[in-house]
């Protein structure tokens, strides 16, 4: 009789422990479903990891001229100055604009707010890649021609 009573209490004890563990697992899984705990913010974005402020220069392709000599200075407080010269035109006028820029959610692309489209640049290490009208990297044989290099002087 003692064996049956002891066996009965042992089964109840083990059932209580298993039930408590399942409750704990359920509570932990609810906590772990938070994306903040599983996936901390990515701190390796261009915005956070690169020294992106400075002067970028290059000659961008042009449909009806020899190229567009382009200089973009990315400054503090989300400011920029852009200077463009259309090469091979009769007037070598400098077109200058200033304004502010903003970052995309991924922290890798800036948009020059006061510019007509295409006005987005993918920010790489010491380079700005001029993006197409839809905000995509330009590919193909001419892709390298859409890069503005950071002036390291």
Secondary structure, DSSP 8 states (H G I E B T S, - for coil): -HHHHHHHHHHHHHHHHHHHHHHHHHHHHHHHT-HHHHS-----SHHHHS---EEEEEEE--SSSSEEEEEEEE-STTEEEEEEEEETSS---EEEEEEEEEE-TTSSEEEETTS-SS-EEEEETTEEEEB-TTS-B--STTGGGGEEEE---
